[in-house]
Amino acid sequence: MGKKGRFRKSRRAAERVLDILDRLGGRAGKSSDGKRSGRRDAHDGRGRERNGRPLHYLTIRGNETLFHKLCHDDFAYLMSQRFDAPADVLRLLLPQSVVGRAQNGHGWFTDEYGSPLIFREATFDRVLTELEKSWPDMRGDEVRAGRSRLVETVRDHVLSNLDTRVMSLETADGPLMGVDFLRGVEVDTRDFLRGLVLAGFMDDEAHRRMTVAWRGRNFAGDPYVLGGGEIRIVDRQLFRMTGIVDPGRDPWDDETLGELERIGVVMPETEDREWAFPRYDQAYFRRRRGEGVCDDLAMIRIGAEHGYDAMLGAFLMDAIDTYDKHLARFTSKGVDLALAETVQELWRERTDAPLVSGEEILDLIWFAAKNNTPQTSLSSSHRRLIQTESRGRVPTLRHHWKFIMGETLDDVKLGFARVPAREFYAMARTRLHTIGCDVSEPDFRRTRG
């Protein structure tokens, strides 16, 4: 086929993709005037309300000064919070939180009346461009490289210690992922790896589909929905040209993703190789509607059944999943799933048995699903798990372990959803009791005010 023929074929494929996007409600996102938001829509469109306040959708172009100020103020605020990690690690982690807050009008992304200011086109690298103006060491390539080093250090450390009985969670560079409460900690290798592998498969879309087929009903016996999606490698330039703003908003079907593959926007999953930024990047494509898994509940069950060492394994795999979204180097499967599969296979070769069974993985996903009963809106991010909340005395992950151990707890609010600890742990205790794992009713420390 000649060049003209190939061009016509690609153009027709692109037109089919855009037609599908329009038919399915505009995956690229539409402004109030019907234009694709990825193609310079109106700079100040008003949408629905949140808490009685109108939502303002803004573009960065035309609002550069405002966007810079909000990024600066939001990041500075986050850096002032109490985390169990040093500043140099937080500078790698927290820009990711700023992106989410910019895209959703959270945190400092509000006007003087408290109305959300939403920049849906905000990206990790665009936010870093603004932060670099105030913090010169936060260049995009350096931040991505630093995040890659953290992830690769954990991966290499785990794989080099598979044959040990006890594993340190610290290297010559410090505690893994820079988390201070891991400093000097040694774990039983098998228990730690069990938690690591369970968490590594927890977000896998194939395992979530199997969970729904295997456990189609919640604890109360009613049907429930388990949402999910997958990370795909995209060609950054072509992806930007499609005008797609948020591929994680609505479900994508196989046909539409296949079209994106055929025109070179999305890379085939079968290409098992390492990809590199800036030509390529990762994007999350939703495949099914519905809430996902509560990471807090998953870690609590792992800790209650297998101990603190396994809980730390799950925690570190969750950290990998967080950093994995914006790296300098990445794989088609994601570092977390690839590491879980590798550990499972190597363990099977050594012992003729998997480290965890398929049923354990599916049962964990079912147990921790937000839409199981009682329902929950909580799922703490990695930053929340290493953060000590207001009125709290220990980071959230340590607080979860205190709950498991029956120790006195702080009367705090958890996660972005600000779920009261009393409410969350009562729900967690009910779910644990349902599977035959009893935890004592917690006492809470009195607080002033």
C-alpha positions in Angstrom: 0.0 0.0 0.0 1.3 3.4 -0.9 1.8 6.4 1.4 -1.5 8.0 0.3 -3.4 4.8 0.9 -1.9 4.4 4.4 -2.8 8.0 5.2 -6.4 7.6 4.0 -6.7 4.5 6.1 -5.3 6.2 9.2 -7.6 9.2 8.7 -10.6 7.0 8.4 -9.7 5.1 11.5 -9.2 8.4 13.4 -12.6 9.6 12.2 -14.2 6.4 13.4 -12.6 6.9 16.8 -13.9 10.5 17.0 -17.4 9.3 15.9 -17.4 6.7 18.7 -16.2 9.3 21.3 -19.1 11.6 20.3 -21.6 8.7 20.3 -20.5 7.6 23.8 -20.9 11.1 25.3 -17.5 12.7 24.4 -14.7 10.8 26.1 -12.6 13.9 25.3 -15.1 15.9 27.4 -17.3 18.6 26.1 -17.8 22.1 27.3 -21.2 23.7 27.6 -21.1 24.9 24.0 -20.5 21.3 22.8 -16.9 21.7 21.8 -14.3 19.2 22.8 -12.6 20.4 25.9 -9.3 19.1 24.6 -9.5 21.6 21.8 -9.5 24.9 23.7 -13.1 25.2 24.9 -14.6 28.2 26.6 -12.2 29.4 29.3 -14.9 29.7 32.1 -17.8 27.3 31.7 -20.1 26.6 34.6 -21.3 23.1 35.3 -23.3 21.5 38.1 -22.9 22.4 41.7 -21.0 20.9 44.5 -22.1 21.6 48.1 -24.3 24.4 46.7 -21.5 26.1 44.9 -21.2 26.3 41.1 -18.3 24.4 39.4 -16.1 26.6 37.2 -14.3 24.8 34.3 -11.2 26.7 33.3 -8.5 26.3 30.7 -4.9 27.0 31.5 -4.5 29.2 28.4 -5.9 32.6 29.4 -5.6 31.7 33.1 -1.8 31.1 33.3 -1.2 33.4 36.3 -4.1 32.0 38.3 -3.1 28.4 37.5 0.5 29.1 38.6 -0.7 30.6 41.9 -3.0 27.8 42.7 -0.4 25.1 41.9 2.1 26.9 44.1 -0.2 27.4 47.0 -1.6 23.9 46.9 1.8 22.3 46.8 3.2 24.5 49.6 0.2 23.6 51.7 0.7 19.9 51.1 4.4 20.1 51.9 3.5 21.7 55.3 1.5 18.6 56.4 2.8 15.8 58.7 4.3 13.0 56.6 6.6 10.1 57.5 8.9 11.0 54.7 11.6 13.6 54.1 11.1 16.7 51.9 13.1 15.3 49.0 10.8 12.3 48.7 7.7 14.5 49.1 8.8 16.6 46.2 8.6 13.5 44.1 5.2 12.4 45.5 3.0 15.4 46.1 2.9 16.9 42.6 0.7 13.9 41.7 -1.8 15.1 44.4 -1.7 18.6 43.0 -2.7 17.2 39.6 -5.8 15.5 41.0 -6.8 18.5 43.0 -6.5 20.7 39.9 -8.5 18.4 37.7 -11.3 18.2 40.3 -11.3 21.6 41.9 -10.2 20.4 45.3 -7.7 21.8 47.9 -6.6 25.3 47.0 -8.3 25.1 43.5 -11.3 27.2 44.6 -12.3 30.9 44.2 -12.8 33.4 47.0 -16.3 32.0 47.6 -15.2 28.4 47.8 -16.5 27.4 44.4 -14.3 24.8 42.7 -12.0 25.9 39.9 -11.5 22.9 37.7 -8.6 22.6 35.2 -9.4 19.3 33.5 -6.5 19.6 31.1 -4.0 19.8 34.0 -1.3 17.1 33.7 1.6 15.9 35.8 4.1 17.6 33.6 2.2 20.8 33.2 1.9 21.1 37.0 5.6 20.5 37.4 6.3 23.3 34.9 4.6 25.7 37.3 6.2 24.3 40.4 9.7 24.5 38.8 9.2 28.3 38.7 9.3 28.4 42.5 11.3 25.2 43.2 14.0 24.9 40.5 14.9 21.4 41.5 11.5 20.2 40.4 12.2 19.8 36.7 9.9 17.3 35.1 12.6 15.0 33.8 14.3 15.0 37.2 11.1 14.3 39.1 10.2 11.4 36.9 13.7 10.0 37.1 13.6 10.2 40.9 10.2 8.4 41.0 11.7 5.7 38.8 14.6 5.2 41.1 12.3 4.8 44.1 10.2 2.1 42.3 13.2 0.3 40.8 15.0 0.2 44.2 12.1 -1.6 45.8 11.7 -4.0 42.8 15.5 -4.8 42.7 15.7 -5.2 46.5 12.7 -7.6 46.7 14.0 -9.8 43.8 17.5 -10.0 45.3 16.2 -11.1 48.7 13.8 -13.8 47.6 16.0 -16.6 49.1 16.4 -14.9 52.5 14.5 -15.8 55.6 14.5 -12.2 56.9 14.4 -9.1 54.7 15.4 -5.6 55.7 13.2 -2.8 54.4 16.1 -0.5 54.2 19.0 -0.1 51.7 22.2 1.9 51.8 20.1 4.8 50.4 17.6 4.6 53.3 14.2 3.1 54.0 12.3 1.8 51.0 10.2 4.6 49.3 11.8 7.0 51.8 9.1 6.1 54.4 10.5 6.9 57.8 8.5 4.2 59.8 10.3 1.5 57.7 13.7 2.6 58.9 15.5 -0.3 60.6 12.5 -2.6 60.1 13.2 -6.3 59.3 10.4 -8.6 58.1 9.8 -12.3 57.6 10.4 -12.6 53.8 7.6 -15.0 53.1 5.0 -13.1 55.0 6.1 -9.8 53.4 6.0 -11.3 49.9 2.6 -12.7 50.5 1.2 -9.2 51.2 3.2 -7.8 48.3 1.7 -10.3 45.8 -1.9 -10.0 47.1 -1.8 -6.2 46.6 -0.1 -6.5 43.3 -3.0 -8.4 41.8 -5.7 -6.4 43.6 -6.1 -3.7 40.9 -5.7 -6.0 37.9 -8.8 -5.7 35.7 -8.8 -9.4 34.8 -8.8 -10.5 38.4 -11.6 -8.0 39.2 -13.7 -9.5 36.3 -13.1 -12.9 37.7 -14.1 -11.8 41.2 -17.5 -10.5 40.0 -18.0 -13.8 38.2 -16.9 -15.9 41.2 -18.5 -13.8 43.9 -21.4 -12.1 42.2 -23.1 -11.0 45.5 -22.0 -9.0 48.5 -22.1 -10.0 52.1 -25.8 -9.3 52.3 -26.5 -11.6 49.3 -27.3 -8.8 46.9 -25.7 -8.2 43.5 -22.9 -5.6 43.5 -20.9 -3.7 41.0 -17.1 -3.6 41.0 -15.6 -1.0 38.7 -12.2 -1.3 37.1 -9.9 -0.3 34.3 -6.4 -0.7 33.0 -3.2 1.3 32.4 -2.2 1.5 28.8 0.9 2.9 27.1 0.1 5.8 24.7 2.0 7.8 22.2 1.9 11.3 23.8 1.7 13.3 20.7 -1.0 11.2 19.0 -2.9 10.9 22.3 -2.9 14.7 22.7 -4.2 15.1 19.1 -7.3 13.0 19.8 -8.5 15.6 22.3 -9.1 12.9 25.0 -8.9 14.6 28.4 -10.0 11.9 30.9 -10.0 8.3 29.6 -10.8 7.2 33.2 -14.2 8.9 33.3 -16.4 6.5 31.3 -15.9 2.9 30.3 -14.1 2.0 27.0 -15.1 -1.1 25.0 -12.7 -3.4 23.1 -13.7 -2.0 19.7 -12.8 1.6 20.6 -9.5 0.7 22.2 -8.8 -1.5 19.2 -9.3 1.5 16.9 -6.8 3.6 19.1 -4.3 0.7 18.8 -4.7 0.5 15.0 -3.9 4.2 14.5 -1.0 4.0 16.9 -2.4 6.1 19.8 -2.4 3.1 22.2 0.4 0.6 22.2 -0.5 -3.2 22.0 -0.4 -4.9 25.4 1.4 -7.8 23.8 4.5 -5.7 23.4 6.4 -6.7 26.5 9.1 -4.1 26.6 10.2 -1.0 28.5 8.8 2.3 27.3 10.3 5.7 28.0 9.0 9.2 28.5 8.7 11.7 26.8 7.7 9.9 23.6 5.4 7.6 25.5 3.4 7.9 28.7 0.7 5.9 30.6 -3.0 6.6 30.7 -5.7 4.9 32.7 -8.7 3.7 30.7 -11.9 2.8 32.6 -13.4 -0.5 31.4 -16.3 -0.9 33.8 -18.5 1.5 35.8 -18.6 1.3 39.5 -16.5 1.8 42.6 -13.3 -0.1 43.0 -11.5 -1.4 46.0 -10.8 0.2 49.4 -7.0 -0.1 49.8 -7.4 0.5 53.6 -9.7 -2.5 53.9 -7.4 -4.7 51.8 -4.4 -3.8 54.0 -6.4 -4.4 57.2 -7.5 -7.8 56.1 -4.0 -8.8 55.0 -2.6 -7.5 58.3 -5.4 -9.3 60.4 -4.8 -12.6 58.6 -1.1 -12.6 57.9 0.5 -10.1 60.3 2.2 -6.8 60.2 5.0 -7.9 57.8 2.4 -8.9 55.2 0.6 -5.6 55.7 3.9 -3.8 55.0 4.3 -5.8 51.8 0.9 -4.7 50.6 1.6 -1.1 51.7 4.9 -1.0 49.6 3.1 -2.5 46.6 0.5 0.2 46.8 3.2 2.8 47.0 4.7 1.3 43.7 1.3 1.6 42.1 1.1 5.3 43.1 4.5 6.2 41.8 4.1 4.0 38.7 1.7 6.5 37.1 4.4 9.0 36.3 7.8 7.5 35.6 10.7 8.0 33.3 10.6 4.3 32.4 7.7 1.9 32.5 6.3 -1.4 31.3 3.1 -2.4 29.6 1.7 -4.2 32.6 2.7 -1.7 35.2 5.5 -2.3 37.7 3.2 -3.6 40.4 1.5 -6.3 38.4 4.7 -7.3 36.6 6.5 -7.6 40.0 3.6 -9.6 41.5 3.7 -12.0 38.5 7.5 -12.3 38.7 7.5 -13.1 42.5 4.7 -15.6 42.0 6.6 -17.4 39.2 10.0 -17.4 41.0 8.4 -18.7 44.2 6.6 -21.5 42.3 9.9 -22.5 40.7 11.5 -22.8 44.1 8.7 -24.5 46.0 6.4 -26.0 43.4 3.6 -24.0 44.8 2.4 -20.4 44.4 3.0 -17.9 47.2 -0.8 -17.1 47.2 -3.6 -18.9 45.5 -5.9 -17.4 43.0 -8.8 -17.8 45.4 -7.0 -15.7 48.0 -6.6 -12.9 45.5 -10.3 -13.0 44.4 -11.5 -13.2 48.0 -9.4 -10.2 49.0 -10.8 -8.1 46.1 -14.4 -9.2 47.0 -13.8 -8.4 50.7 -12.3 -4.9 50.1 -14.8 -3.8 47.3 -16.3 -0.4 48.3 -19.7 -1.6 47.2 -19.6 -4.7 49.5 -21.5 -4.4 52.7 -21.4 -2.2 54.8 -20.4 0.2 52.0 -17.6 2.7 52.3 -16.3 5.7 50.3 -12.8 5.5 51.7 -9.7 4.5 49.9 -6.6 6.2 51.2 -3.9 7.2 48.7 -0.3 6.5 49.5 0.2 10.0 50.6 -2.7 9.6 53.1 -1.3 6.3 54.4 2.0 8.0 55.4 0.3 11.2 56.6 -0.6 11.8 60.3 -4.1 13.3 60.3 -5.1 16.3 62.4 -5.5 15.2 66.0 -3.7 12.0 65.1 -0.5 10.6 66.7 0.7 8.2 64.0 0.4 7.8 60.2 -2.8 6.3 58.9 -1.2 2.9 58.1 0.2 2.6 61.6 -3.3 3.6 62.9 -4.8 0.7 61.0 -2.4 -1.7 62.6 -3.3 -0.3 66.1 -6.9 -1.1 65.2 -6.0 -4.7 64.4 -4.1 -5.0 67.6 -6.9 -3.6 69.7 -5.0 -0.5 70.9 -6.5 2.9 71.7 -7.1 4.9 68.6 -7.2 8.6 67.7 -10.5 10.1 66.9 -9.5 11.4 63.4 -11.0 11.6 59.9 -9.5 9.5 57.2 -8.7 9.9 53.6 -10.0 12.5 51.0 -13.6 11.5 51.9 -12.8 12.5 55.6 -14.5 9.4 56.9 -14.7 9.5 60.8 -12.4 6.8 62.2 -15.2 5.6 64.5 -17.4 5.0 61.4 -14.7 3.3 59.3 -13.4 0.9 61.9 -16.9 -0.1 62.9 -17.5 -1.0 59.2 -14.1 -2.8 58.9 -14.8 -4.8 62.1 -18.2 -5.9 60.7 -16.6 -7.1 57.5 -13.9 -8.9 59.3 -16.4 -10.6 61.6 -18.3 -11.8 58.5 -15.3 -13.7 57.3 -14.6 -15.1 60.7 -11.8 -12.8 61.7 -12.7 -11.0 65.0 -11.1 -7.8 66.0 -12.0 -6.2 69.4 -14.2 -3.1 69.4 -11.8 -0.1 69.5 -11.5 2.5 72.2 -10.8 6.1 71.2 -8.7 8.6 72.9 -10.6 11.7 74.0 -9.7 14.9 72.2 -10.3 18.5 73.1 -12.8 20.7 71.3 
